Structures are given as structure tokens and as C-alpha cells.
Amino acid sequence: MTKASRAIAIVGAVLVLGVGLPLANASPDPLVLTYSIREARAYAFKVSLSKQELQLAASVNPCNPSTDPYKCDTSQYEHKPNCPPQIALGTTKPGPVPEPASQSIVESGGAADHVGAELNQSSPVRLNRLLSFGRLGHSGAFPSAGGFASDQYVDLNGRRTPAAHTQSEAFSNLPDYEERCYPTPVNASSYEHFLSRSGDGPATYHLSECFGSQCTFGAGISVEHALSVVDLHEKDGIVFATIQSELQGIDLVPGMLGADTLSTYISVRSDGTPSGLKWSVATTLLGLNLAGQTVALPVGGATVPVGGLTLGIVPPFVMPSDGGHTLSIVAPGLSVTSDQQSVFLGGAELYGSFGREPPASFTPLFPGIVRLPAIQPLVIPSIAPPPPRVVTQSPIPATPTFAIRMYDTGQDAVAAILAAGAAALLLVFVRWSRRWAWGRRLCHTQPLKGIDWLYRAFVKT
């Protein structure tokens, strides 16, 4: 490295150290809430599908891209609102609020409380009926909120009914509100209702609902009314998540086995600290009856064989981890198992992480530099007036006067920088030109001769 290069490096190091010194005493900003609820779902009916079952379904009802209005693309669907005024909630009307059913036994806990055993779901590809799905996040200055509500949705595949699907996203160019009713025209006693709303806060709300004959699920199971709700929002530095799936008038085996109500409820709140994490979960089955006779279903995961089926309330699984910063809750609801298949009714799930971090900074050019602390204004102490002179009249205290002079500095900074740059370029030019005879002659003329002498005297030696 030449002497000139070393000089430049030393000056740069001094500038960097000069910037870094005041940062050591900079007081850190207070921590703010950050979180990511990557999945919150409620469903009326769920069944795992094998690869063979998916292929069979595709072969029975093949999709033709040339005739299908959505070109067989499961990400495309009908967006136009079509609900009648007496049903539509629009962008402002409140929807059903998730809450535990009457007679529910609610389990609650915090960051140190682990409940139940993890459920082994045989396949990641699952068919969901009447699914409400939401996600919410806030990391630094980048909030996110969105989700969907769908009549039939296959995980890792997409929606099944394009006319019975809604989706919303906040903080993007996608719609923040969609609402649909199915089928059209709407029959007041038998229809489905889907709503998705996302917005500032951040907040997101998703509703799936069915009535009458539209509540017919697979495996011969039907209900009179089903409801799936996901409500996620942040307020006053706390993130809230409430989820509910409720089925009423359940007919498991027509005319033989049924129940009045099945409800699953999940509630989570967190301020980003382990002590601020609180959760609640409950699954309730009311009025189970066999041929008109009431049947008591044991709690705690026990199953009961009834008419070729095996019924059981699956105990909720709650797993806080990472010191209370990560949380998983799986409440599958009612398990109905036969020789061929197992299905879950009225379930809910939530997966999220919570914490606290310094607020995001957008310092130009140097995003890692902490802002300098604010300089307190200079307070000029008051000057006591001189003692009053003894006169015949009342003494008049002298009024202190101050003169403040303001100097506008820095107006020559640009000129100085340009002059220094020109001098450096001239020095480079002088050294470069000495390679030729004309350059050497030029260097012996003033003022270039003096510049060359200064370079040899103070830099090169």
C-alpha cells in the first residue's frame, strides 16, 4: 500500500470511529410486539386423502381447460358479491363472534402449560369442508393480514367450488373484502355464506356458514347448521386470536345416531413476552343420542363403538415452546371412524410465534446505525439584577438583556470538497504525465513544480 493510500485509509478510519463513538452511549429503543400467526383454521369436516383417492376423483370428474371458465386453475374463482341484503354483512357489519358453547369445560394456560398428545394425521393432503383460514403477522414495519373462506378446500391443492370461495389480503393489491352466497339464487332455508375481510390493525376475519341441505358432508354426515369463524387482530400492543367451529343438529347415521351440538373453541392472546401468553381451548359435545336414547361419551380420549362406527372426542393438544415464544394448538373435535375411513368434525387449529424486538429503523445508507440521542436545548441561567439604588422614587429593577448571535456555518463545505477533489485529480495527473517527456517538462513549470516538491517532501518520504 502506498503512502497516499495509507493516508486515505487513516482518514477514513478516523471518520468511522468518530461516527461510532457517540453510538456507544445511545439508549436503546423500547421493544415492540412482533408475531407471526402463520395458520389459524376452523372447519366443519376434515378427512385425509391419499394420492390414489385424488387421482380417482380427478379421473371421475376430469377438468377440461378449453371449456372450464377458470382454465382448471384452482387459484381462480368467482369474485363478484351476490348475497342478498338481508344476509350480506358488507365491510362494516359485525359477524358472529367466536365463543365457547354453553356447558363447555374450558382448559386455560400459559407459556409453561403443555396439554395432550400430538395427533398423528396420516396425510398432509386433507379435504376440508366449510373451512375458514386466516394468517396475521407484524414484523418490524411490515404487517400482513389475509386468508380465505371456502366450501371445499384441499390442502396443497386448492379450492373445489369456484363459486363458493372468498379471499382477502391487506397491505397488497389484492381485494381486502369479498363475500359470496351459494348457490344462486339463494334459498332462505338452504344456502352457504362466505365472508373474508382484512385491513389495518392489522386484522383479518373469515366466516364460513351453511344451512339446511347445503350442510351435507361426506360419509353420509349432515347437519342443520354449521359455522366456522377465524378472528385475528392486534390492539394496543397485544395480538388476539379467536377461532370457533360449531355444528348444530348433527346426523351421523340417518335416523339412528345424532347429536344436538358440537363446538370447538380456541382463544390466544400475547404481548410478545412469555408471561403475556395466555391460551384457552374447549371441545364440547351435547345431546349425543342413539335411536332416541341419550348416550354419554367419555372424556379424555376414550372412544365408544356405536352402530359400526367408533366415536370419540379427541383431547386438544397444546404445545408452547421456545420459552413461550412459539405455540401450537390442535383441537380436532369429534372423531368418527369406520373400517374404511376416519373423519373429524368441528375442529380448529392454530400455529404461531410471538416475541418482542427493537422497532425497525430506516437510516439512509447505514441502516445498522442507531439514531443519535436528542441534544437537550441549552438553558441560559437567569442573571440576578443589581441591587437597587436608594432614590426618592420607587426603585425600578433593571431588565436583563441578552444578545444571541447566530452563525451559518458550512456554506463553504461543498466548495471545499470540490477543491480537495480537484487537487487530488491534479496530483494524479502530475504523477501520470511524468511517464512522457512532455509531462516531465510540464512538471518543471510552476505551480506544478511546487506541488511535486510538496508531494516528495511530505508524502513520499
C-alpha positions as CSV (number, residue, x, y, z in Angstrom):
1,M,0.0,0.0,0.0
2,T,1.4,3.4,-1.0
3,K,1.8,6.3,1.4
4,A,-1.1,8.1,-0.2
5,S,-3.4,5.1,0.1
6,R,-2.4,4.7,3.8
7,A,-3.2,8.4,4.4
8,I,-6.6,8.0,2.9
9,A,-7.3,4.8,4.9
10,I,-6.3,6.6,8.1
11,V,-8.7,9.5,7.4
12,G,-11.5,7.0,6.7
13,A,-10.9,5.1,9.9
14,V,-10.9,8.3,11.9
15,L,-14.3,9.3,10.3
16,V,-15.8,5.8,11.1
17,L,-14.6,5.9,14.7
18,G,-15.9,9.5,15.0
19,V,-19.3,8.3,13.9
20,G,-19.2,5.2,16.1
21,L,-18.1,6.8,19.4
22,P,-21.4,8.6,20.2
23,L,-23.3,5.4,19.4
24,A,-21.9,3.6,22.4
25,N,-23.9,5.7,24.8
26,A,-27.1,5.8,22.6
27,S,-30.0,4.5,24.7
28,P,-31.8,1.5,23.0
29,D,-35.4,2.0,21.8
30,P,-38.2,0.2,23.7
31,L,-39.0,-3.3,22.4
32,V,-42.2,-3.7,20.4
33,L,-44.5,-6.7,19.7
34,T,-43.7,-8.9,16.8
35,Y,-45.6,-12.1,15.8
36,S,-46.5,-14.5,13.1
37,I,-49.7,-16.5,13.2
38,R,-49.0,-18.5,10.1
39,E,-52.1,-20.6,10.3
40,A,-55.4,-20.4,12.1
41,R,-58.2,-22.6,10.8
42,A,-61.7,-23.8,11.7
43,Y,-63.5,-26.5,9.7
44,A,-66.8,-28.4,9.9
45,F,-65.5,-31.6,8.3
46,K,-62.0,-32.9,7.5
47,V,-60.7,-36.1,6.0
48,S,-57.2,-37.1,4.9
49,L,-56.9,-38.1,1.2
50,S,-54.4,-40.5,-0.3
51,K,-52.7,-40.0,-3.7
52,Q,-54.9,-42.7,-5.2
53,E,-58.1,-41.1,-4.0
54,L,-57.1,-37.7,-5.5
55,Q,-56.3,-39.4,-8.8
56,L,-59.6,-41.3,-8.7
57,A,-61.5,-38.1,-8.1
58,A,-59.7,-36.4,-11.0
59,S,-60.5,-39.2,-13.3
60,V,-64.2,-39.3,-12.4
61,N,-64.7,-35.6,-13.0
62,P,-61.9,-34.5,-15.3
63,C,-61.4,-30.8,-15.9
64,N,-61.2,-29.5,-19.5
65,P,-59.2,-26.2,-19.7
66,S,-60.8,-25.4,-23.0
67,T,-64.3,-25.4,-21.6
68,D,-63.7,-24.5,-17.9
69,P,-64.1,-20.7,-17.4
70,Y,-61.2,-20.8,-14.9
71,K,-58.9,-22.9,-17.1
72,C,-58.7,-25.6,-14.4
73,D,-56.7,-23.2,-12.3
74,T,-57.7,-23.8,-8.6
75,S,-56.3,-20.3,-7.6
76,Q,-59.1,-18.7,-9.8
77,Y,-62.7,-18.3,-8.6
78,E,-65.8,-16.0,-8.7
79,H,-65.2,-12.7,-7.1
80,K,-68.4,-10.8,-7.6
81,P,-70.6,-10.3,-4.4
82,N,-74.0,-11.9,-4.8
83,C,-75.6,-12.1,-1.2
84,P,-79.0,-10.6,-0.8
85,P,-79.1,-7.5,1.5
86,Q,-80.7,-9.4,4.4
87,I,-77.7,-11.8,4.5
88,A,-74.8,-9.7,3.4
89,L,-72.5,-8.3,6.1
90,G,-70.5,-6.0,3.9
91,T,-67.4,-4.3,5.0
92,T,-68.7,-3.0,8.4
93,K,-71.4,-5.2,9.8
94,P,-70.1,-7.4,12.6
95,G,-70.2,-11.1,12.0
96,P,-70.6,-13.9,14.6
97,V,-68.1,-13.7,17.4
98,P,-66.2,-16.9,18.4
99,E,-67.1,-18.0,21.9
100,P,-67.3,-21.3,23.8
101,A,-70.5,-23.2,23.8
102,S,-72.7,-23.4,26.9
103,Q,-71.7,-26.1,29.4
104,S,-68.1,-26.1,28.0
105,I,-65.2,-27.1,30.1
106,V,-62.5,-24.7,29.1
107,E,-58.8,-25.5,29.6
108,S,-56.6,-22.5,30.0
109,G,-52.9,-22.0,30.5
110,G,-49.8,-20.0,29.6
111,A,-46.2,-20.4,28.3
112,A,-45.4,-23.2,30.7
113,D,-48.5,-25.3,30.3
114,H,-48.5,-28.3,27.9
115,V,-51.7,-30.3,27.3
116,G,-52.4,-33.5,25.5
117,A,-50.5,-35.5,22.9
118,E,-49.9,-34.6,19.3
119,L,-52.3,-36.1,16.8
120,N,-50.9,-38.2,14.0
121,Q,-52.6,-37.1,10.8
122,S,-51.9,-39.7,8.2
123,S,-51.6,-37.4,5.2
124,P,-50.8,-33.7,4.7
125,V,-53.4,-33.7,1.9
126,R,-56.8,-33.1,3.5
127,L,-60.2,-32.2,2.3
128,N,-61.8,-29.5,4.4
129,R,-65.5,-28.7,4.2
130,L,-66.7,-25.2,5.3
131,L,-63.1,-24.0,6.0
132,S,-62.2,-20.6,7.4
133,F,-58.5,-19.9,7.3
134,G,-56.5,-16.8,8.5
135,R,-53.0,-15.6,9.0
136,L,-51.7,-12.5,10.7
137,G,-48.2,-11.1,11.1
138,H,-46.3,-8.0,12.2
139,S,-42.5,-7.9,11.9
140,G,-40.8,-4.6,12.1
141,A,-42.6,-2.2,9.7
142,F,-44.2,-4.9,7.6
143,P,-47.7,-6.1,8.8
144,S,-49.6,-8.8,7.0
145,A,-53.2,-10.0,7.2
146,G,-55.2,-12.3,5.0
147,G,-56.9,-15.6,4.5
148,F,-59.9,-17.2,2.9
149,A,-63.3,-19.0,3.4
150,S,-64.2,-21.9,1.3
151,D,-66.9,-24.5,0.8
152,Q,-64.4,-27.3,-0.2
153,Y,-60.7,-26.8,0.1
154,V,-57.9,-29.5,-0.4
155,D,-54.7,-28.7,1.4
156,L,-51.7,-28.5,-1.1
157,N,-54.2,-28.4,-4.0
158,G,-56.7,-25.6,-3.7
159,R,-60.5,-24.8,-3.8
160,R,-63.0,-27.2,-5.3
161,T,-66.0,-24.9,-5.8
162,P,-65.1,-21.6,-7.5
163,A,-68.5,-20.0,-6.9
164,A,-68.3,-20.7,-3.1
165,H,-64.9,-19.2,-2.1
166,T,-63.8,-15.8,-0.8
167,Q,-60.3,-14.5,-0.1
168,S,-58.9,-11.2,1.2
169,E,-55.5,-9.6,1.7
170,A,-54.5,-6.4,3.4
171,F,-51.4,-4.3,2.5
172,S,-51.4,-5.7,-1.0
173,N,-53.1,-5.1,-4.4
174,L,-55.5,-8.0,-3.7
175,P,-59.1,-7.4,-2.5
176,D,-59.5,-6.7,1.2
177,Y,-63.1,-7.8,1.2
178,E,-65.1,-10.5,-0.6
179,E,-68.5,-12.0,0.2
180,R,-70.4,-14.8,-1.6
181,C,-73.5,-16.8,-1.2
182,Y,-74.1,-20.3,-2.8
183,P,-76.0,-21.5,-4.7
184,T,-77.6,-18.7,-6.7
185,P,-80.4,-17.8,-6.4
186,V,-80.3,-18.0,-2.6
187,N,-82.9,-20.2,-0.9
188,A,-83.5,-18.7,2.6
189,S,-83.7,-22.2,4.2
190,S,-80.8,-23.8,2.4
191,Y,-77.7,-21.9,1.4
192,E,-74.0,-21.2,2.2
193,H,-72.4,-17.9,3.2
194,F,-68.7,-16.9,2.9
195,L,-67.0,-13.7,4.0
196,S,-63.4,-12.6,4.1
197,R,-62.3,-9.2,5.4
198,S,-58.7,-7.9,6.1
199,G,-57.5,-4.5,7.0
200,D,-55.4,-2.2,9.1
201,G,-54.7,-3.0,12.7
202,P,-53.6,-5.5,11.3
203,A,-56.8,-7.6,11.4
204,T,-58.5,-10.4,9.4
205,Y,-61.9,-12.1,9.8
206,H,-63.2,-15.1,7.9
207,L,-66.6,-16.8,8.1
208,S,-68.0,-19.9,6.5
209,E,-71.6,-20.9,7.2
210,C,-74.2,-23.3,5.9
211,F,-77.9,-24.0,6.4
212,G,-80.2,-26.9,5.6
213,S,-79.4,-29.3,2.7
214,Q,-76.2,-27.4,1.9
215,C,-74.8,-28.8,5.1
216,T,-74.4,-32.3,3.7
217,F,-70.9,-33.6,4.2
218,G,-69.1,-36.8,3.2
219,A,-69.5,-40.2,4.7
220,G,-73.3,-39.7,5.0
221,I,-72.9,-37.0,7.7
222,S,-75.2,-33.9,7.6
223,V,-76.1,-31.1,10.0
224,E,-78.8,-28.4,10.2
225,H,-76.4,-25.5,10.7
226,A,-72.6,-25.2,10.6
227,L,-70.4,-22.3,11.4
228,S,-66.6,-21.8,11.1
229,V,-65.1,-18.4,12.2
230,V,-61.5,-17.1,12.4
231,D,-60.9,-13.7,14.0
232,L,-57.3,-12.4,14.3
233,H,-56.4,-8.8,15.2
234,E,-53.9,-6.6,17.0
235,K,-54.9,-3.9,19.5
236,D,-53.0,-1.8,22.0
237,G,-49.8,-3.8,21.7
238,I,-51.5,-7.2,22.1
239,V,-52.4,-9.8,19.4
240,F,-55.6,-11.7,19.8
241,A,-56.8,-14.9,18.0
242,T,-60.2,-16.5,18.5
243,I,-61.4,-19.5,16.5
244,Q,-64.6,-21.4,16.6
245,S,-66.2,-24.3,14.8
246,E,-69.8,-25.2,15.7
247,L,-72.3,-27.8,14.3
248,Q,-75.9,-28.0,15.3
249,G,-78.5,-30.7,14.6
250,I,-75.9,-33.4,13.7
251,D,-77.0,-36.5,11.9
252,L,-74.2,-39.1,11.9
253,V,-76.2,-42.1,10.9
254,P,-79.6,-41.0,9.4
255,G,-82.4,-41.9,11.9
256,M,-80.1,-43.7,14.2
257,L,-77.2,-41.7,15.6
258,G,-77.0,-37.9,16.1
259,A,-76.2,-35.0,18.4
260,D,-77.5,-31.6,19.3
261,T,-74.3,-29.5,19.3
262,L,-70.6,-29.9,18.7
263,S,-68.4,-26.9,19.4
264,T,-64.6,-26.3,19.4
265,Y,-63.2,-23.0,20.6
266,I,-59.6,-21.6,20.7
267,S,-58.5,-18.3,22.2
268,V,-55.0,-16.9,22.3
269,R,-53.5,-13.6,23.3
270,S,-49.9,-12.4,23.6
271,D,-47.9,-9.2,24.2
272,G,-44.7,-10.9,23.0
273,T,-43.4,-11.9,26.4
274,P,-43.7,-15.4,27.9
275,S,-45.7,-14.1,30.9
276,G,-48.1,-12.4,28.5
277,L,-49.0,-15.6,26.6
278,K,-52.5,-16.8,27.5
279,W,-54.5,-19.6,25.8
280,S,-57.8,-21.3,26.2
281,V,-59.3,-24.3,24.4
282,A,-62.5,-26.4,24.7
283,T,-64.4,-29.1,22.7
284,T,-68.0,-29.7,23.7
285,L,-70.5,-32.4,22.5
286,L,-74.1,-32.0,23.7
287,G,-77.1,-34.3,23.2
288,L,-75.5,-37.4,21.7
289,N,-78.3,-39.9,21.2
290,L,-78.6,-43.4,19.7
291,A,-82.1,-44.3,18.4
292,G,-83.6,-41.6,20.6
293,Q,-81.7,-42.7,23.7
294,T,-79.1,-40.3,25.3
295,V,-75.5,-41.7,25.1
296,A,-72.8,-40.5,27.5
297,L,-69.5,-40.1,25.6
298,P,-66.5,-40.4,27.9
299,V,-64.0,-37.6,28.0
300,G,-60.2,-37.9,28.0
301,G,-59.8,-39.5,24.6
302,A,-61.9,-42.6,25.2
303,T,-63.9,-43.9,22.2
304,V,-67.3,-45.7,22.0
305,P,-68.4,-48.1,19.3
306,V,-71.8,-47.2,18.0
307,G,-73.5,-48.9,15.0
308,G,-70.4,-49.8,13.1
309,L,-68.7,-46.5,13.9
310,T,-66.3,-45.5,16.6
311,L,-66.9,-42.1,18.2
312,G,-64.6,-40.1,20.4
313,I,-63.8,-36.5,21.5
314,V,-60.1,-36.0,20.6
315,P,-58.4,-34.2,23.5
316,P,-56.9,-30.9,22.5
317,F,-53.1,-30.7,22.0
318,V,-51.4,-27.5,23.2
319,M,-47.6,-27.1,22.9
320,P,-45.9,-23.9,23.9
321,S,-42.1,-24.0,23.1
322,D,-39.1,-21.7,22.8
323,G,-39.7,-20.3,26.2
324,G,-43.2,-19.3,25.4
325,H,-42.5,-17.6,22.1
326,T,-43.9,-20.4,19.9
327,L,-47.4,-22.0,20.3
328,S,-49.2,-24.9,18.6
329,I,-52.8,-25.8,19.3
330,V,-54.7,-28.6,17.6
331,A,-58.3,-29.4,18.7
332,P,-59.6,-31.9,16.1
333,G,-63.1,-32.1,17.6
334,L,-65.2,-35.3,17.2
335,S,-63.5,-38.3,15.6
336,V,-65.8,-40.6,13.6
337,T,-64.0,-43.8,12.5
338,S,-65.2,-46.7,10.3
339,D,-63.4,-49.6,8.7
340,Q,-62.7,-47.6,5.6
341,Q,-62.0,-44.1,6.8
342,S,-61.6,-41.6,9.7
343,V,-63.1,-38.1,9.6
344,F,-63.0,-35.2,12.1
345,L,-66.0,-32.9,12.7
346,G,-65.9,-29.4,14.2
347,G,-62.1,-28.9,14.6
348,A,-59.8,-26.0,14.9
349,E,-56.0,-25.4,14.8
350,L,-53.5,-22.5,15.4
351,Y,-49.8,-22.2,14.9
352,G,-47.9,-19.1,15.7
353,S,-44.8,-17.4,17.2
354,F,-44.6,-14.3,19.4
355,G,-41.8,-12.0,20.6
356,R,-40.5,-8.5,21.2
357,E,-37.8,-6.8,19.1
358,P,-36.4,-3.3,18.6
359,P,-38.5,-1.2,16.2
360,A,-37.5,-1.1,12.6
361,S,-35.1,1.7,11.5
362,F,-34.6,3.1,8.1
363,T,-31.5,5.2,8.5
364,P,-30.4,6.2,4.9
365,L,-27.2,4.4,3.6
366,F,-26.4,3.0,7.0
367,P,-29.4,1.0,8.3
368,G,-27.5,-0.5,11.2
369,I,-26.5,2.8,12.7
370,V,-28.6,3.7,15.8
371,R,-30.0,7.2,15.8
372,L,-28.1,9.7,17.9
373,P,-29.8,10.8,21.1
374,A,-31.6,14.1,21.0
375,I,-29.5,17.0,22.3
376,Q,-31.1,18.9,25.1
377,P,-31.6,22.6,24.4
378,L,-29.2,25.0,26.1
379,V,-30.7,26.7,29.0
380,I,-29.3,30.1,29.8
381,P,-29.4,30.8,33.5
382,S,-31.1,34.0,34.6
383,I,-28.9,36.8,35.8
384,A,-29.9,38.5,39.0
385,P,-30.4,42.3,38.7
386,P,-28.0,44.6,40.5
387,P,-29.1,45.9,43.9
388,P,-31.5,48.8,43.7
389,R,-30.1,52.3,44.3
390,V,-31.6,54.4,47.1
391,V,-33.6,57.1,45.4
392,T,-36.6,59.1,46.4
393,Q,-38.8,57.2,44.0
394,S,-39.6,53.5,43.9
395,P,-36.7,51.6,42.6
396,I,-37.0,50.2,39.1
397,P,-35.2,46.8,38.7
398,A,-33.0,46.6,35.7
399,T,-34.3,44.3,33.0
400,P,-31.6,41.8,31.8
401,T,-31.0,41.9,28.1
402,F,-29.3,39.2,26.0
403,A,-27.9,39.2,22.6
404,I,-27.9,36.0,20.6
405,R,-25.7,35.7,17.6
406,M,-26.3,33.0,15.0
407,Y,-23.6,31.9,12.6
408,D,-24.5,30.0,9.5
409,T,-21.6,27.6,9.0
410,G,-21.0,25.0,6.4
411,Q,-21.8,27.2,3.3
412,D,-18.2,26.6,2.0
413,A,-18.3,22.9,2.6
414,V,-19.3,22.0,-0.9
415,A,-16.7,24.2,-2.4
416,A,-14.0,22.8,-0.1
417,I,-14.9,19.2,-1.1
418,L,-14.8,20.1,-4.8
419,A,-11.5,21.8,-4.3
420,A,-10.0,18.9,-2.5
421,G,-11.2,16.5,-5.2
422,A,-9.7,18.7,-7.9
423,A,-6.4,18.8,-6.1
424,A,-6.3,15.1,-5.8
425,L,-7.1,14.7,-9.5
426,L,-4.3,17.2,-10.4
427,L,-1.9,15.2,-8.2
428,V,-2.8,12.0,-10.0
429,F,-2.4,13.8,-13.4
430,V,1.0,15.1,-12.5
431,R,2.3,11.7,-11.5
432,W,0.8,10.0,-14.5
433,S,2.2,12.6,-17.0
434,R,5.8,12.1,-15.9
435,R,5.8,8.9,-18.0
436,W,6.4,11.0,-21.1
437,A,8.9,13.8,-21.9
438,W,6.2,16.4,-22.3
439,G,4.9,15.6,-18.9
440,R,8.3,15.9,-17.3
441,R,8.8,19.3,-18.9
442,L,5.3,20.3,-17.7
443,C,6.2,19.2,-14.1
444,H,9.1,21.7,-14.0
445,T,6.8,24.7,-14.5
446,Q,5.1,26.5,-11.7
447,P,2.9,25.8,-9.8
448,L,3.2,22.1,-10.7
449,K,6.9,22.1,-9.7
450,G,5.9,23.3,-6.2
451,I,3.2,20.6,-5.9
452,D,5.7,18.0,-6.9
453,W,8.1,19.2,-4.2
454,L,5.4,19.1,-1.6
455,Y,4.5,15.5,-2.6
456,R,8.1,14.4,-2.3
457,A,8.7,16.2,1.0
458,F,5.6,15.2,3.0
459,V,4.1,12.0,1.3
460,K,6.8,10.0,-0.4
461,T,9.5,10.4,2.2
